[in-house]
Amino acid sequence: MSAEYLVNGSVAVITLNNPPVNGLGLATRAAAVDGIKRALADDAVKAIVITGAGKAFSGGADIKEFNSPKALAEPSLATLIATAEGSSKPVVAAIHSVCMGGGLELALGCHYRVALPGAQIALPEVKLGLLPGAGGTQRLPRVLGLEMALNMIVSGTPVLSEKLAKTALFDEVFAADADLLTAAVAFAGKIADARPLPKVRERTVDYPNHEAFLQFSRNTVKAMSGPFPAPLKCVETVAASVTMKFDDGIKFERECFLGLMQTTESKALRHAFFAERVASKVPDVPADTPTRAIKRAAVIGAGTMGGGIAMNFVNAGIPVILLETKQEALDKGLATIRKNYENTMKKGKLTQDKFDQRLALISGTLSYEEIGQADIVVEAVFEDMGVKETVFRKLDEVMKPGAILASNTSTLDLNQIANFTRRPEDVVGTHFFSPANVMKLLEIVRGAKTGKDVLATTLALSKKLKKTGVVSGVCDGFIGNRMIEQYSRQAGFLLEEGCLPEQVDKAVEKFGFAMGPFRMGDLAGNDIGWYIRKRRYVESPQISYSKTADLLCELGRFGQKTGAGWYDYKAGDRKAYPSELVNAMIVQHSADLGVARRKVSDQEIVERLVFSMVNEAALILEEGIAMRASDIDMVYLTGYGFPLFRGGPMFYADTVGLPNVLAAIEQYAKGHHGEAWQAAPLLVKLASEGKSFNG
Ligand SMILES: NC(=O)c1ccc[n+]([C@@H]2O[C@H](COP(=O)([O-])OP(=O)(O)OC[C@H]3O[C@@H](n4cnc5c(N)ncnc54)[C@H](O)[C@@H]3O)[C@@H](O)[C@H]2O)c1
């Protein structure tokens, strides 16, 4: 039963009951329609109240049924709404907590709406690249007015019920301490005999000179929505609430909704939505796996990453001790944290109180004895196995039993690190991204011996820190950096063949990346890659690299921090100016290699950078380093600035078509440094079977 029915005096109460948020799945819709019919057939019933059990009135569509035939099966949401609106007895929506999407559309189809304060009211469909498809765009403007409804529908942002108390959306907003059901039943009793029954569809939207306002909205929304078509479609459908008759507006809304469902942009957003939810599920670590309590944390190393990681704990209310080897480094790290919070306060995003609270949660030490009682310690020292060994041997000595020992390493072998301790089951990788207090991604590296409870705890912690946790197995670079390595290699080869940094960056940025590889290198520091390559030259001499980046680093051009990198920089200005010196160096290097420079198309640039990553990702999937293709997409959407409207590299490859991706790879295998293009067996297999990565 996904809606309950009971009669309270002369009022029938239908309670939607489909946890967690009373999504309007097929069974719930059917039970609600049955409830209304039952009430209509009962002469003792004079009015009907619809409400929601538990934590919501209704959160809208049932995401469990998304993309399934059940979503559209009868009774559809439109049928349920028509049944409520067409009822000959008054129907009252009694709203609390959450009333969103289809839930709000159902409420708008009821004759009356009453609510408790604090309820979140929203039509958030735009966030999935859609628009409200069950009358929301036609009914909301009829009760809120054009401007307010348009803002809510275009932004998808929730508004609290008490802020809408004076609008025609609500007939009454009760006191915060009222019992909703008692108050709603009393309300229903009062209006039971009132006729005619008010219907939102019969109201009109009055907005003098609406065309000027709509044109202004189109211009603003167009400028802000980038590649996404949904926001502008929202404006067009809301406009129809003024310019068309109700039934025509509904028809138009339906057409636009179905059109948006088919767009790649909406599919990409829906993919990302589900990818995020599924990422925290690990098949052999069930949801009821016990977790360890994390009440105190420690961070080793107060450098770029250590400071940001410490801020994450503090922001989540977890006290943290930072450990350094030298007082000077510790003071510098603590001062940077303080400055970061001061800047947030200056921007008005942090109150003095909160600022004081946060700083009070951070302390520093030079002594390992002081961190022994922490529940988790995250190591963020230099990327050097020798240094990691010293630190982990020490941690093994001082940390209390049951403490989680985490490493922020970006490339080193976590299993080796774990084996420096006598408790490898307590060791896990927590790979934060820079700036660690801002970036959403947390790659959680599962070592061969990492305990299931440690993994479950780290996944839960990632949520507490407001991160997207994605599990990766152990390999050089894990999911994200192992793929980006192929991207960087191709960027280097492109320079040898005829490109300059600016052309590559522009092509990639036009594709939708926040930043091209060379501007990114200048921001992150080109010396980091140089350092890693030097290790690879020794450990993996079979891998080919362009030497161009090494030549750049030999000039001391590490990027913005040295005032010069692939580009020139001016003091106090982060703008990248093409560098004549670097460009001449690139051209000379091609000549030294005996490569005749050629004109490379933007399409080739994008394909080589993206498909080289996709090919590596296919290996990562096949080796079981990533559990699923959508996890790889999540890594790239949340950690590497991959354009959201393209859904991540794997989703993008699926939309291009795997046979097309494979054909391009085979083509590039015949070109300069063709050895870098050995098609991954999984890609070949899926392409030949007509399948896709994301199934
Ligand atoms: N910088 C990035 O973008 C980034 C991103 C992800 C992961 N990482 C990884 O994070 C780790 C730290 O990188 P970073 O960029 O913060 O380096 P960093 O050089 O900015 O900071 C390292 C800090 O560790 C301290 N330190 C060194 N040895 C120590 C020891 N034995 N005990 C205590 N403190 C010690 C240093 O004094 C320094 O303050 C590395 O493993 C790196 O690969 C870095």
PDBQT file of the ligand as one rigid body, heavy atoms in Angstrom, charges set to zero:
ROOT
HETATM    1  N1  LIG A 701      49.049  19.677  -4.820  1.00  0.00    +0.000 N 
HETATM    2  C1  LIG A 701      48.092  19.001  -5.395  1.00  0.00    +0.000 C 
HETATM    3  O1  LIG A 701      47.416  19.483  -6.317  1.00  0.00    +0.000 OA
HETATM    4  C2  LIG A 701      47.770  17.612  -4.907  1.00  0.00    +0.000 A 
HETATM    5  C3  LIG A 701      46.530  17.055  -5.240  1.00  0.00    +0.000 A 
HETATM    6  C4  LIG A 701      46.204  15.800  -4.752  1.00  0.00    +0.000 A 
HETATM    7  C5  LIG A 701      47.098  15.114  -3.968  1.00  0.00    +0.000 A 
HETATM    8  N2  LIG A 701      48.298  15.647  -3.677  1.00  0.00    +0.000 N 
HETATM    9  C6  LIG A 701      49.201  14.875  -2.819  1.00  0.00    +0.000 C 
HETATM   10  O2  LIG A 701      49.167  15.422  -1.508  1.00  0.00    +0.000 OA
HETATM   11  C7  LIG A 701      50.407  15.254  -0.863  1.00  0.00    +0.000 C 
HETATM   12  C8  LIG A 701      50.908  16.598  -0.401  1.00  0.00    +0.000 C 
HETATM   13  O3  LIG A 701      51.027  17.457  -1.507  1.00  0.00    +0.000 OA
HETATM   14  P1  LIG A 701      51.092  19.038  -1.352  1.00  0.00    +0.000 P 
HETATM   15  O4  LIG A 701      50.864  19.609  -2.702  1.00  0.00    +0.000 OA
HETATM   16  O5  LIG A 701      50.229  19.484  -0.233  1.00  0.00    +0.000 OA
HETATM   17  O6  LIG A 701      52.615  19.233  -0.953  1.00  0.00    +0.000 OA
HETATM   18  P2  LIG A 701      53.276  20.457  -0.199  1.00  0.00    +0.000 P 
HETATM   19  O7  LIG A 701      54.702  20.416  -0.548  1.00  0.00    +0.000 OA
HETATM   20  O8  LIG A 701      52.513  21.716  -0.418  1.00  0.00    +0.000 OA
HETATM   21  O9  LIG A 701      53.091  20.098   1.338  1.00  0.00    +0.000 OA
HETATM   22  C9  LIG A 701      53.737  19.007   1.964  1.00  0.00    +0.000 C 
HETATM   23  C10 LIG A 701      53.918  19.382   3.420  1.00  0.00    +0.000 C 
HETATM   24  O10 LIG A 701      54.334  18.227   4.114  1.00  0.00    +0.000 OA
HETATM   25  C11 LIG A 701      55.309  18.627   5.085  1.00  0.00    +0.000 C 
HETATM   26  N3  LIG A 701      56.121  17.459   5.388  1.00  0.00    +0.000 N 
HETATM   27  C12 LIG A 701      57.061  16.887   4.618  1.00  0.00    +0.000 A 
HETATM   28  N4  LIG A 701      57.563  15.808   5.245  1.00  0.00    +0.000 NA
HETATM   29  C13 LIG A 701      56.909  15.699   6.409  1.00  0.00    +0.000 A 
HETATM   30  C14 LIG A 701      56.990  14.782   7.500  1.00  0.00    +0.000 A 
HETATM   31  N5  LIG A 701      57.824  13.760   7.487  1.00  0.00    +0.000 N 
HETATM   32  N6  LIG A 701      56.175  14.981   8.543  1.00  0.00    +0.000 NA
HETATM   33  C15 LIG A 701      55.297  16.007   8.549  1.00  0.00    +0.000 A 
HETATM   34  N7  LIG A 701      55.203  16.909   7.562  1.00  0.00    +0.000 NA
HETATM   35  C16 LIG A 701      55.996  16.741   6.517  1.00  0.00    +0.000 A 
HETATM   36  C17 LIG A 701      56.071  19.744   4.417  1.00  0.00    +0.000 C 
HETATM   37  O11 LIG A 701      56.697  20.564   5.369  1.00  0.00    +0.000 OA
HETATM   38  C18 LIG A 701      54.975  20.456   3.654  1.00  0.00    +0.000 C 
HETATM   39  O12 LIG A 701      54.389  21.486   4.422  1.00  0.00    +0.000 OA
HETATM   40  C19 LIG A 701      51.289  14.546  -1.883  1.00  0.00    +0.000 C 
HETATM   41  O13 LIG A 701      51.235  13.157  -1.651  1.00  0.00    +0.000 OA
HETATM   42  C20 LIG A 701      50.659  14.903  -3.208  1.00  0.00    +0.000 C 
HETATM   43  O14 LIG A 701      50.925  13.968  -4.210  1.00  0.00    +0.000 OA
HETATM   44  C21 LIG A 701      48.641  16.901  -4.114  1.00  0.00    +0.000 A 
ENDROOT
TORSDOF 0
